[in-house]
Amino acid sequence: MTDKMLTCRDCGKEFVFTAGEQEFYAEKGFEHEPTRCPECRKANKAKRAAMRHNRRQD
């Protein structure tokens, strides 16, 4: 496997999907490549966590 260049669907920045990450995805049975760069994935995860936290307080 070789590294792949992908484009983030949120910010449009290109990022590397490394061979190691590809192997990890395959081991976990993930069928799709990531669509967000690591920075946008982290921001999206934080946003979802905040939404869950806010729902628990209601």
Backbone as JSON Lines, residues from 0, in Angstrom:
{"i":0,"aa":"M","n":[0.84,-1.19,0.0],"ca":[0.0,0.0,0.0],"c":[0.89,1.25,0.0]}
{"i":1,"aa":"T","n":[0.4,2.28,-0.65],"ca":[1.14,3.54,-0.67],"c":[0.24,4.65,-0.12]}
{"i":2,"aa":"D","n":[0.88,5.73,0.32],"ca":[0.13,6.88,0.81],"c":[-0.75,7.45,-0.3]}
{"i":3,"aa":"K","n":[-1.9,8.0,0.08],"ca":[-2.81,8.62,-0.88],"c":[-3.07,10.06,-0.46]}
{"i":4,"aa":"M","n":[-3.22,10.93,-1.43],"ca":[-3.62,12.31,-1.17],"c":[-5.13,12.38,-1.32]}
{"i":5,"aa":"L","n":[-5.81,12.89,-0.3],"ca":[-7.26,13.06,-0.33],"c":[-7.58,14.52,-0.09]}
{"i":6,"aa":"T","n":[-8.79,14.95,-0.46],"ca":[-9.23,16.31,-0.25],"c":[-10.34,16.34,0.78]}
{"i":7,"aa":"C","n":[-10.19,17.2,1.78],"ca":[-11.17,17.33,2.85],"c":[-12.47,17.92,2.31]}
{"i":8,"aa":"R","n":[-13.58,17.31,2.68],"ca":[-14.88,17.8,2.19],"c":[-15.31,19.07,2.9]}
{"i":9,"aa":"D","n":[-14.74,19.36,4.08],"ca":[-15.13,20.56,4.81],"c":[-14.3,21.78,4.43]}
{"i":10,"aa":"C","n":[-12.97,21.65,4.48],"ca":[-12.11,22.82,4.25],"c":[-11.45,22.83,2.87]}
{"i":11,"aa":"G","n":[-11.5,21.7,2.15],"ca":[-10.93,21.63,0.82],"c":[-9.42,21.42,0.77]}
{"i":12,"aa":"K","n":[-8.79,21.3,1.95],"ca":[-7.35,21.11,2.01],"c":[-7.0,19.66,1.69]}
{"i":13,"aa":"E","n":[-5.89,19.46,1.0],"ca":[-5.42,18.11,0.73],"c":[-4.71,17.58,1.97]}
{"i":14,"aa":"F","n":[-4.87,16.28,2.23],"ca":[-4.19,15.63,3.35],"c":[-3.78,14.24,2.93]}
{"i":15,"aa":"V","n":[-2.8,13.69,3.66],"ca":[-2.26,12.37,3.34],"c":[-3.01,11.3,4.13]}
{"i":16,"aa":"F","n":[-3.47,10.29,3.43],"ca":[-4.04,9.08,4.02],"c":[-2.93,8.05,3.93]}
{"i":17,"aa":"T","n":[-2.19,7.88,5.03],"ca":[-0.97,7.08,5.0],"c":[-1.28,5.59,4.81]}
{"i":18,"aa":"A","n":[-0.27,4.87,4.39],"ca":[-0.4,3.42,4.23],"c":[-0.77,2.77,5.56]}
{"i":19,"aa":"G","n":[-0.19,3.27,6.65],"ca":[-0.52,2.75,7.98],"c":[-1.97,2.98,8.34]}
{"i":20,"aa":"E","n":[-2.48,4.18,8.03],"ca":[-3.89,4.47,8.29],"c":[-4.79,3.58,7.44]}
{"i":21,"aa":"Q","n":[-4.39,3.35,6.2],"ca":[-5.17,2.48,5.32],"c":[-5.23,1.06,5.88]}
{"i":22,"aa":"E","n":[-4.11,0.58,6.41],"ca":[-4.09,-0.75,7.02],"c":[-5.0,-0.8,8.24]}
{"i":23,"aa":"F","n":[-4.96,0.25,9.06],"ca":[-5.82,0.34,10.24],"c":[-7.28,0.29,9.83]}
{"i":24,"aa":"Y","n":[-7.65,1.08,8.83],"ca":[-9.04,1.11,8.34],"c":[-9.46,-0.28,7.87]}
{"i":25,"aa":"A","n":[-8.56,-0.96,7.14],"ca":[-8.87,-2.3,6.63],"c":[-9.05,-3.29,7.78]}
{"i":26,"aa":"E","n":[-8.18,-3.21,8.81],"ca":[-8.29,-4.1,9.97],"c":[-9.62,-3.92,10.69]}
{"i":27,"aa":"K","n":[-10.09,-2.67,10.77],"ca":[-11.34,-2.37,11.46],"c":[-12.56,-2.66,10.6]}
{"i":28,"aa":"G","n":[-12.35,-2.96,9.33],"ca":[-13.46,-3.27,8.45],"c":[-14.14,-2.04,7.85]}
{"i":29,"aa":"F","n":[-13.49,-0.88,7.97],"ca":[-14.05,0.35,7.39],"c":[-13.98,0.24,5.87]}
{"i":30,"aa":"E","n":[-15.08,0.54,5.2],"ca":[-15.14,0.4,3.76],"c":[-14.83,1.68,3.0]}
{"i":31,"aa":"H","n":[-14.89,2.83,3.69],"ca":[-14.71,4.11,3.03],"c":[-13.48,4.83,3.57]}
{"i":32,"aa":"E","n":[-12.85,5.59,2.7],"ca":[-11.72,6.41,3.1],"c":[-12.25,7.61,3.89]}
{"i":33,"aa":"P","n":[-11.4,8.24,4.72],"ca":[-11.85,9.43,5.44],"c":[-12.18,10.55,4.46]}
{"i":34,"aa":"T","n":[-13.16,11.35,4.79],"ca":[-13.55,12.47,3.92],"c":[-13.13,13.81,4.5]}
{"i":35,"aa":"R","n":[-12.66,13.81,5.76],"ca":[-12.21,15.04,6.41],"c":[-10.74,14.91,6.8]}
{"i":36,"aa":"C","n":[-10.03,16.03,6.77],"ca":[-8.64,16.06,7.21],"c":[-8.61,15.88,8.73]}
{"i":37,"aa":"P","n":[-7.46,15.55,9.29],"ca":[-7.39,15.34,10.74],"c":[-7.9,16.53,11.56]}
{"i":38,"aa":"E","n":[-7.61,17.75,11.12],"ca":[-8.05,18.93,11.86],"c":[-9.58,19.05,11.86]}
{"i":39,"aa":"C","n":[-10.19,18.83,10.7],"ca":[-11.65,18.92,10.6],"c":[-12.32,17.75,11.32]}
{"i":40,"aa":"R","n":[-11.69,16.58,11.3],"ca":[-12.22,15.42,12.05],"c":[-12.25,15.75,13.53]}
{"i":41,"aa":"K","n":[-11.15,16.34,14.01],"ca":[-11.07,16.69,15.44],"c":[-12.12,17.74,15.79]}
{"i":42,"aa":"A","n":[-12.28,18.76,14.96],"ca":[-13.28,19.8,15.2],"c":[-14.69,19.23,15.17]}
{"i":43,"aa":"N","n":[-14.96,18.33,14.22],"ca":[-16.28,17.73,14.1],"c":[-16.59,16.85,15.32]}
{"i":44,"aa":"K","n":[-15.58,16.12,15.78],"ca":[-15.76,15.27,16.96],"c":[-16.06,16.13,18.19]}
{"i":45,"aa":"A","n":[-15.35,17.23,18.36],"ca":[-15.58,18.13,19.49],"c":[-16.98,18.74,19.42]}
{"i":46,"aa":"K","n":[-17.41,19.1,18.22],"ca":[-18.74,19.68,18.03],"c":[-19.83,18.67,18.42]}
{"i":47,"aa":"R","n":[-19.67,17.41,18.0],"ca":[-20.64,16.37,18.35],"c":[-20.66,16.12,19.85]}
{"i":48,"aa":"A","n":[-19.48,16.12,20.48],"ca":[-19.4,15.9,21.93],"c":[-20.1,17.03,22.68]}
{"i":49,"aa":"A","n":[-19.92,18.26,22.22],"ca":[-20.58,19.41,22.86],"c":[-22.09,19.31,22.71]}
{"i":50,"aa":"M","n":[-22.56,18.87,21.55],"ca":[-24.0,18.73,21.33],"c":[-24.57,17.66,22.26]}
{"i":51,"aa":"R","n":[-23.86,16.53,22.43],"ca":[-24.32,15.48,23.34],"c":[-24.36,15.99,24.77]}
{"i":52,"aa":"H","n":[-23.34,16.75,25.15],"ca":[-23.27,17.3,26.49],"c":[-24.43,18.24,26.74]}
{"i":53,"aa":"N","n":[-24.74,19.08,25.76],"ca":[-25.85,20.04,25.9],"c":[-27.18,19.33,26.0]}
{"i":54,"aa":"R","n":[-27.37,18.23,25.27],"ca":[-28.62,17.48,25.33],"c":[-28.82,16.84,26.7]}
{"i":55,"aa":"R","n":[-27.74,16.39,27.33],"ca":[-27.85,15.77,28.66],"c":[-28.25,16.79,29.71]}
{"i":56,"aa":"Q","n":[-27.92,18.05,29.5],"ca":[-28.25,19.08,30.48],"c":[-29.7,19.53,30.37]}
{"i":57,"aa":"D","n":[-30.36,19.27,29.26],"ca":[-31.75,19.71,29.07],"c":[-32.72,18.91,29.9]}
